Amino acid sequence: LSTFHPILDQNTFILFPQELCFFGMGEGAATLLALTLSDIICFFGAYKLTFLQGLIKICGTTIIC
């Protein structure tokens, strides 16, 4: 289902608590994913998504940041 292949420190970054505060995301665990225009990603389970830049299409709806 996904064409995105996570590579640590290239397109996948583990965020530290002080970095979460910088982005205004509160506390907890977080991972930043850097997607290209051609990437397709599938999530299973419940996630809180925060978009920092660009746009994403979800179920036919385009969300622009």
C-alpha positions as CSV (number, residue, x, y, z in Angstrom):
1,L,0.0,0.0,0.0
2,S,2.8,2.4,0.8
3,T,5.6,3.6,-1.6
4,F,7.3,5.5,1.2
5,H,10.4,3.7,2.6
6,P,11.6,5.1,5.9
7,I,15.3,5.7,6.2
8,L,16.4,7.0,9.6
9,D,18.1,10.5,9.5
10,Q,17.3,10.8,5.7
11,N,13.5,10.9,5.5
12,T,12.5,9.8,9.0
13,F,13.6,11.8,12.1
14,I,12.9,11.0,15.7
15,L,12.0,14.3,17.5
16,F,13.1,15.1,21.0
17,P,10.9,16.8,23.6
18,Q,12.6,20.2,23.1
19,E,12.0,19.9,19.4
20,L,8.3,19.2,19.9
21,C,8.0,22.4,22.0
22,F,9.6,24.3,19.2
23,F,6.9,23.1,16.8
24,G,4.2,23.8,19.3
25,M,3.3,20.1,19.5
26,G,3.3,19.6,23.2
27,E,4.8,16.6,24.9
28,G,5.1,12.9,23.9
29,A,6.8,10.8,21.3
30,A,6.9,12.1,17.7
31,T,8.5,11.2,14.4
32,L,8.9,13.6,11.5
33,L,8.5,12.1,8.0
34,A,9.8,13.9,4.9
35,L,7.7,12.8,2.0
36,T,8.3,13.5,-1.7
37,L,5.5,14.3,-4.2
38,S,5.5,10.7,-5.4
39,D,5.3,9.1,-2.0
40,I,2.2,7.2,-0.9
41,I,1.9,6.3,2.8
42,C,-0.6,4.2,4.6
43,F,-1.2,4.4,8.4
44,F,-2.7,1.7,10.4
45,G,-4.1,2.6,13.8
46,A,-4.8,6.0,15.4
47,Y,-2.3,8.8,14.8
48,K,-2.2,12.6,15.3
49,L,-0.9,14.2,12.1
50,T,0.6,17.7,12.0
51,F,1.7,19.1,8.6
52,L,4.6,21.5,8.7
53,Q,4.8,22.5,5.0
54,G,3.3,21.7,1.6
55,L,0.0,19.9,0.8
56,I,-1.4,16.4,1.2
57,K,-4.5,14.7,-0.3
58,I,-6.6,12.6,2.1
59,C,-9.7,10.8,0.7
60,G,-9.9,13.2,-2.2
61,T,-9.5,16.3,0.0
62,T,-6.4,18.5,-0.4
63,I,-5.0,20.0,2.8
64,I,-2.6,22.9,2.2
65,C,-0.2,24.2,4.9
